[in-house]
Amino acid sequence: MNIYGITDLHGRFPSRIREMRDKIDVLIVSGDITHFGEGLEVIEKLAELSDYMEVLCVPGNCDNLEVVDLLEEYKLNVDGRVKKIENYNFVGIGGSNETPFNTPLEFSEEDLYDKGKKLCKGLKNIILITHAPPYGTMLDLVGEKHVGSKAIRKIIEEENVIFNACGHIHECRGIDKIGKTIIVNPSPKSFFVYQPSKRVVILEDYIGL
């Protein structure tokens, strides 16, 4: 199974993903699909891809309720849900922990933790789709300060999470690990390719960005 992942589109659809559609089995979209509701047409373009692959989206903190409704209409939203594909459980946790910017979809760490724990209970081979990165990694640094979610990190440490696709912090493109869990933030500049059977993940930059 080839899992591709993108994040922080902010209304810009990466045409390269469409060009590679025959290679993709599952496409993960880790939030901030629009820019505060601007660029809704990108959701329609993602929906068109669902004829070729599974498209699994969570909203980000910069996506408003109109975005959530449209994701629901197109059956792309996995926020608060579990989607089983082959032997893997894809678990979605959208929005982010609280920020200084009062964006549309922010939640307390307690709420994020409770939501994630209920979803992950009893599951194995979890592929966790979040917008917020886990706290205390190379993927949540703003300057010298870690700003990721402590709840997401705790869920990763406590549950059977083998992979976490995240985003949110644009400048933190990269791959990291918490224990045996691989964590990837492709940033707006890149996409990732993950083969869970081989435990191999790569990042590749978009051409022209």
Sequence and secondary structure as in RCSB ss.txt:
>XXXX:A:sequence
MNIYGITDLHGRFPSRIREMRDKIDVLIVSGDITHFGEGLEVIEKLAELSDYMEVLCVPGNCDNLEVVDLLEEYK
LNVDGRVKKIENYNFVGIGGSNETPFNTPLEFSEEDLYDKGKKLCKGLKNIILITHAPPYGTMLDLVGEKHVGSK
AIRKIIEEENVIFNACGHIHECRGIDKIGKTIIVNPSPKSFFVYQPSKRVVILEDYIGL
>XXXX:A:secstr
  EEEE   TT   HHHHHTGGG SEEEEES  SBTTBTTHHHHHHHHHTTTSEEEEE  TT  HHHHHHHHHTT
 B BT EEEETTEEEEEE SEE  TT  SSEE HHHHHHHHHHHHTT  SEEEEESS BTTSTTSEETTEE SBH
HHHHHHHHS EEEEE  S TT  EEEEETTEEEEE TTTEEEEEETTTTEEEEEE TT 
